[in-house]
Amino acid sequence: MSEPEKEIVEHKVRRAVGIHALRKIGKIVAEEQQADEGKAKVVRWFLRYGWLVALGAVSAWAYWTGRI
């Protein structure tokens, strides 16, 4: 194989390897984002309804200890 043909083949191989690596990285990032979305959903739920749960727990504790 002549030198210019070899360089072209090497360039194509490097490009294919790079594209493959980018796809793998993209898949990893997508999985991490999906996990982060799940955590964010839990945090939003606690911010939205957690204060009601805390208020209910404190009210029940106050009732059972005779404070109310």
C-alpha positions as CSV (number, residue, x, y, z in Angstrom):
1,M,0.0,0.0,0.0
2,S,1.4,3.4,-0.8
3,E,1.9,6.1,1.8
4,P,-1.1,8.3,0.8
5,E,-3.4,5.3,0.8
6,K,-2.1,4.2,4.2
7,E,-2.7,7.7,5.6
8,I,-6.3,7.7,4.3
9,V,-7.0,4.3,5.8
10,E,-5.5,5.4,9.2
11,H,-7.5,8.6,9.1
12,K,-10.7,6.6,8.5
13,V,-9.9,4.1,11.3
14,R,-9.2,6.9,13.8
15,R,-12.5,8.6,12.8
16,A,-14.4,5.4,13.2
17,V,-12.9,4.8,16.6
18,G,-13.6,8.3,17.7
19,I,-17.2,8.1,16.6
20,H,-17.6,4.8,18.5
21,A,-16.1,6.3,21.6
22,L,-18.5,9.3,21.4
23,R,-21.4,7.0,21.1
24,K,-20.3,5.1,24.2
25,I,-19.8,8.4,26.1
26,G,-23.3,9.6,25.0
27,K,-24.9,6.4,26.3
28,I,-23.1,6.7,29.7
29,V,-24.2,10.4,29.9
30,A,-27.8,9.5,29.0
31,E,-27.9,6.8,31.8
32,E,-26.5,9.3,34.3
33,Q,-29.1,11.9,33.3
34,Q,-31.8,9.4,33.7
35,A,-30.6,8.5,37.2
36,D,-30.4,12.2,38.1
37,E,-34.0,12.7,36.8
38,G,-35.2,10.1,39.2
39,K,-33.4,11.7,42.2
40,A,-34.7,15.1,41.2
41,K,-38.3,13.7,41.1
42,V,-37.9,12.4,44.7
43,V,-36.5,15.8,45.8
44,R,-39.4,17.6,44.1
45,W,-41.9,15.3,45.8
46,F,-40.4,16.0,49.2
47,L,-40.4,19.7,48.6
48,R,-44.0,19.6,47.4
49,Y,-45.4,17.2,50.0
50,G,-42.7,16.8,52.6
51,W,-43.9,19.7,54.7
52,L,-47.3,18.1,55.0
53,V,-45.8,14.9,56.2
54,A,-43.6,16.8,58.7
55,L,-46.6,18.8,59.9
56,G,-48.6,15.6,60.3
57,A,-45.8,13.9,62.2
58,V,-45.3,16.9,64.6
59,S,-49.1,17.2,65.1
60,A,-49.3,13.5,66.0
61,W,-46.4,13.7,68.3
62,A,-47.9,16.8,70.0
63,Y,-51.2,15.0,70.4
64,W,-49.7,11.8,71.8
65,T,-47.6,13.7,74.3
66,G,-50.5,15.8,75.5
67,R,-49.3,19.1,74.1
68,I,-52.5,19.7,72.2
